[in-house]
Structure formats: C-alpha cells, structure tokens
C-alpha cells in the first residue's frame, strides 16, 4: 500500500483536496486499497481551511510516505521553520514530493526547487521566480515533473497531477478509467495560457498598448523590435526597456505568446492545414510552430486539434 501524505496548514484552500479523488477512485477501480491518505500538520489536531471548514490532522513525525503533497492557499503563504524542515526531510525519504498551486512556495522556501523545473498558478508565477531566481520556471504548464519533485499550476491542476501519479503507479488504463469516473480529461491538453490568455499583459502606457494592438493585428509580419518600437513611437532601446517594465516579458516572448494563442484557436476551431496555420500566425513554417507548441503546451499542434475534436464529439 502506498501512503500519501497531505501537508495542511491554517487557511489552506479546500480545492487542493480535489486531488484525493484520483487516489480514492484508483482504490475503487482496482478493488483494493492501494493508496492510504493521511492528513498532516505541524502539531496535529483540527486545521481550518480558507472557508473555515475543519479537518483533523496528525502531527509531523518521520516522513515515511510514498508521496508527500503540499496543499495550496488562496494567496501566497510561506512555511514556518517546522514545515520547511519537514519538507526538506521528506525529499530523500519519499518517492515523490509534490505541491499544488501556491504550495510551490513551500517547496521553494525549503530550497527544494533550486535548479529544478517548476510551475505554479500563473497569477503568482512571476512572484515565485522573483523570490527564488534559481527555479527554472515554466509558467504555462499544467504540471511539471522534475525527478522526484512534482508541481502543479492552479488548484484543479492538482487533479491532473494526481491522475498522472496514478498512471505512473498503475498504468494508462487505470488512470483513464479513474478520469472517466470523475468526468474529467485523462490528459488535459494545453497550458495555463488557455486560461490566463495573456491577461498579465496589461501595459499602463498607450504606447505599449499600441504596439501590442499592432502585433495582434499583424501576426504574419516579422514583428521585430524595430517594427514594434515604430508602432509605439519609441526608439528600439526605449521600447524594449519600457515593454519589459510594463509587462514583465520581452517583446519576443510576448509576440510568441500572441502567435501561440492565435495558432491554438485556429487549430481548435478550424480545419486549416498546419502549414496554413503556421503561415497565418507568423511562425513561417510548421516545424517552428511545432517546437513552440511543445515548449508552451507540451503537445504538438496535431494533438491539440485531436483533443478539441474529441471534446466537441463528447
């Protein structure tokens, strides 16, 4: 039996516990208790979540779990000394150490994410990267596995992460059956950009807004820094500096995200050949677009289209 420990703390977000359903239904699918869930906190006893609901927990002891998962919170919360120590001790003692949503800040503060690929909710991803620059942040992923360390994006992405753990432990068919029972996608396509949709690009100045409007309307163009700077009536150097200050991204990264957003919509909603999609969205050729899709979404354009078609048929 695999013991799954959930690290809870006052004010944790209850949606973090959605991941438990994957382990629960794996037990039912396999008709045996392959997973045992334990709820942990520093001192044990009742712990209230962000809505005031109370859960009973057991106090930290030896981290002799197969998997330890840190719950997320509605905002940013850092671990206290005891929580950080417990997480550090769990890294060599457990097979998997994971976080859901902003629980990544617990792993980061404990030093677990230094030098590792990781993700968290898109809304706080920049803050995580800023506070812990050694993290190899990939803010557009639903979840990431780097060695024995797993991190998920938003709260519901914790369920995607848990389903992937079930698949790793018991195979594709079991995980697919669990997903079907839960009425969720076994392998959700895409990254967080399908939800954030570049909402973080909210420049304050009219000049940068004009440059972004020009880029959105001219994706087939090269959209060089010089071209965007001209649209903003700034020198290229002034434009690059102002753009990064207002959006937190380089112009090249923002343009690629705009191209990806447009290309993804064309792949999901139309039947255009991939070469046409690549040309219309400024990727120039299908191979360059494929590489961009793999970086951003973890899947090639064809897989995105198939997933969308399956959703429409369901």
C-alpha positions in Angstrom: 0.0 0.0 0.0 1.2 3.5 -0.9 0.9 6.1 1.8 0.0 9.6 0.5 0.6 12.4 3.0 -1.1 15.8 2.6 0.6 18.7 4.3 -2.1 21.1 5.6 -1.9 24.4 7.5 -4.4 27.0 8.7 -6.1 28.7 5.7 -5.2 26.1 3.1 -7.5 26.1 0.0 -10.0 23.2 0.1 -9.8 22.7 -3.7 -6.3 21.3 -3.0 -8.0 18.2 -1.8 -9.6 17.5 -5.2 -6.5 15.5 -5.9 -7.6 13.0 -3.3 -10.4 11.8 -5.6 -7.9 10.4 -8.1 -6.4 8.1 -5.4 -9.8 7.3 -3.9 -11.2 6.1 -7.3 -8.0 4.3 -8.1 -8.7 2.2 -5.0 -12.2 1.5 -6.2 -11.1 0.7 -9.8 -8.5 -1.8 -8.6 -10.9 -3.1 -5.9 -8.2 -2.9 -3.2 -6.7 -0.2 -1.1 -3.6 0.7 -3.0 -3.5 4.2 -1.6 -3.9 5.3 2.0 -4.4 9.1 2.6 -3.1 10.8 5.7 -3.5 14.5 6.6 -0.6 16.1 8.3 0.1 19.4 10.1 2.8 20.7 12.4 1.1 20.0 15.7 -1.8 17.8 14.6 -5.4 18.3 15.6 -8.1 20.4 13.8 -7.0 22.6 11.0 -9.4 25.1 9.4 -9.2 25.8 5.7 -9.8 29.1 4.0 -13.6 28.6 4.3 -13.5 27.8 7.9 -14.2 24.0 7.5 -12.1 21.9 9.9 -10.1 18.8 9.2 -8.5 16.5 11.7 -4.7 16.0 11.1 -1.9 14.1 12.7 1.3 15.8 13.8 4.5 15.6 11.8 6.6 12.6 12.5 9.0 10.7 10.3 8.2 11.5 6.7 7.8 7.8 5.8 5.4 8.3 3.0 5.5 7.2 -0.6 4.3 10.7 -1.7 4.0 13.9 0.2 1.8 16.6 -1.3 1.7 20.2 0.0 -1.7 22.0 -0.3 -2.1 25.4 -1.8 -3.6 28.6 -0.3 -5.8 31.3 -1.8 -2.7 33.6 -1.7 1.0 33.3 -1.1 1.9 31.6 2.2 5.4 30.6 3.2 6.2 27.7 5.5 7.3 28.1 9.1 10.5 26.6 10.3 8.9 23.3 11.3 7.1 22.9 8.0 10.2 23.7 5.9 12.3 21.2 7.9 9.6 18.5 7.4 9.6 19.2 3.7 13.4 19.0 3.5 13.4 15.7 5.4 10.8 14.4 3.0 12.9 14.8 -0.1 15.2 11.9 0.5 12.7 9.9 2.4 9.8 9.9 -0.1 9.5 8.6 -3.6 7.6 11.8 -4.7 7.4 15.3 -3.2 4.7 17.5 -4.7 2.9 20.8 -4.4 -0.5 22.0 -5.6 -0.9 25.6 -6.8 0.8 28.1 -4.4 2.1 25.2 -2.3 5.1 25.6 -4.6 6.2 28.5 -2.3 6.6 25.9 0.5 8.9 23.8 -1.7 10.8 26.9 -2.9 11.3 28.3 0.6 12.6 24.9 1.7 15.2 25.0 -1.1 13.6 22.0 -2.9 13.1 23.8 -6.2 16.5 25.3 -6.6 17.8 24.3 -10.0 14.6 22.4 -10.8 11.9 23.0 -13.4 8.6 24.0 -11.7 5.3 25.7 -12.1 2.6 27.3 -10.0 -0.6 29.4 -10.7 0.1 31.8 -13.5 -1.1 34.7 -11.3 1.8 34.3 -8.9 4.4 32.7 -11.2 6.4 35.9 -11.6 6.5 36.4 -7.8 7.8 32.9 -7.3 10.5 33.4 -9.9 11.4 36.8 -8.5 11.8 35.5 -4.9 13.6 32.3 -5.9 15.6 33.0 -9.1 17.3 29.6 -9.1 14.0 27.9 -10.1 13.7 27.1 -13.8 10.1 28.5 -14.0 7.7 27.2 -16.7 4.6 29.2 -16.0 2.5 27.8 -18.8 2.4 24.1 -17.8 -0.4 22.3 -16.1 2.1 20.3 -14.0 5.8 19.5 -14.2 7.8 16.5 -13.0 11.5 17.1 -12.3 13.0 14.0 -10.9 11.1 13.1 -7.7 9.6 16.6 -7.4 6.1 17.4 -8.9 4.5 20.8 -9.1 1.1 21.8 -10.4 -0.5 25.0 -11.6 -3.9 26.0 -10.2 -5.9 24.1 -7.7 -7.8 21.9 -10.2 -4.4 21.2 -11.9 -3.7 19.2 -8.7 -6.2 16.6 -10.0 -4.3 16.4 -13.3 -1.1 15.8 -11.3 -2.7 13.1 -9.2 -4.1 11.3 -12.2 -0.5 11.3 -13.7 0.7 9.8 -10.5 -2.0 7.1 -10.7 -0.9 6.4 -14.3 2.7 6.2 -13.3 1.9 3.7 -10.5 -0.8 1.6 -12.1 -0.8 2.2 -15.8 -2.7 4.1 -18.5 -5.9 2.1 -18.4 -6.4 2.5 -14.7 -5.8 6.3 -14.9 -8.1 6.6 -17.9 -10.9 4.7 -16.0 -10.5 7.0 -13.0 -10.7 10.1 -15.2 -13.8 8.7 -16.9 -15.4 8.1 -13.5 -14.6 11.6 -12.3 -15.8 13.1 -15.7 -12.5 14.9 -16.3 -9.9 14.6 -19.1 -7.3 12.0 -18.5 -4.7 14.2 -20.1 -5.8 17.7 -20.4 -4.4 19.5 -23.4 -2.6 22.8 -23.3 -1.0 25.0 -20.7 -2.2 27.8 -18.4 -2.3 30.3 -21.3 -5.6 28.8 -22.3 -7.0 30.2 -19.0 -4.8 33.3 -18.4 -5.0 34.2 -22.1 -2.2 36.8 -21.7 -4.2 38.6 -19.1 -1.0 39.6 -17.4 -0.1 41.7 -20.5 -1.8 44.9 -19.2 0.5 47.7 -20.0 -0.2 51.1 -18.5 1.0 53.3 -21.3 -0.8 54.0 -24.5 2.4 53.5 -26.5 2.9 49.8 -25.4 -0.8 49.2 -25.8 -0.5 50.4 -29.4 2.5 48.1 -30.0 0.5 45.1 -28.7 -2.5 46.1 -30.9 -0.2 46.3 -33.9 1.3 42.9 -33.1 -2.2 41.3 -32.7 -3.3 42.7 -36.0 -0.2 41.8 -37.9 0.9 38.4 -36.8 2.0 37.5 -40.3 4.6 40.3 -40.1 8.1 39.8 -38.7 7.2 41.9 -35.7 10.7 42.8 -34.9 11.6 45.1 -32.0 12.2 47.8 -34.6 8.7 47.4 -36.1 7.0 47.3 -32.7 9.0 50.3 -31.5 7.9 52.3 -34.5 4.3 51.5 -33.7 4.9 52.8 -30.2 6.8 55.9 -31.4 9.8 54.9 -29.4 13.4 54.0 -30.2 14.1 50.3 -30.1 16.1 50.6 -26.9 13.5 52.7 -25.2 10.7 50.4 -26.4 12.4 47.2 -25.1 13.1 48.7 -21.7 9.5 50.1 -21.4 7.9 46.9 -22.6 9.6 44.7 -20.1 9.0 47.2 -17.3 5.3 47.2 -18.0 4.6 43.6 -19.0 7.3 41.6 -17.3 8.1 40.0 -20.7 10.5 40.6 -23.5 8.8 41.7 -26.8 9.9 38.5 -28.4 8.2 36.4 -25.7 5.0 38.4 -25.9 4.9 38.1 -29.7 5.4 34.3 -29.5 2.6 34.0 -26.9 0.3 36.1 -29.2 1.2 33.8 -32.1 0.6 30.7 -30.0 -2.8 32.0 -28.8 -3.9 32.6 -32.4 -2.5 29.4 -33.7 -4.1 27.3 -31.0 -7.5 28.9 -31.7 -7.1 28.1 -35.4 -6.1 24.5 -34.6 -9.0 24.0 -32.2 -11.8 25.8 -34.2 -10.9 25.3 -37.8 -9.7 22.7 -40.3 -6.9 24.7 -41.9 -3.8 22.7 -42.8 -1.0 23.1 -40.3 1.2 24.9 -43.0 -1.6 27.5 -43.4 -1.9 28.0 -39.6 1.8 28.4 -39.3 1.9 31.0 -42.1 -1.1 33.0 -41.0 0.2 33.3 -37.4 3.7 34.2 -38.3 5.6 31.1 -37.5 6.8 30.8 -41.1 6.9 27.0 -41.2 5.2 24.1 -39.4 8.4 22.9 -37.7 8.9 26.2 -35.9 5.3 26.2 -34.8 5.6 22.6 -33.6 8.6 23.4 -31.5 6.7 26.4 -30.0 3.7 24.3 -29.2 5.8 21.7 -27.5 7.5 24.4 -25.3 4.2 26.1 -24.4 1.7 23.3 -24.3 3.8 20.1 -24.0 2.0 18.8 -27.1 2.3 19.2 -30.9 -0.4 21.1 -32.9 -2.0 17.8 -34.1 -2.6 16.6 -30.6 -4.3 20.0 -29.7 -6.6 19.6 -32.7 -7.5 16.0 -31.9 -8.2 16.9 -28.3 -10.5 19.7 -29.3 -12.3 17.4 -31.8 -12.8 14.8 -29.1 -14.3 17.4 -26.8 -16.8 18.5 -29.4 -17.8 14.9 -30.1 -18.3 14.1 -26.4 
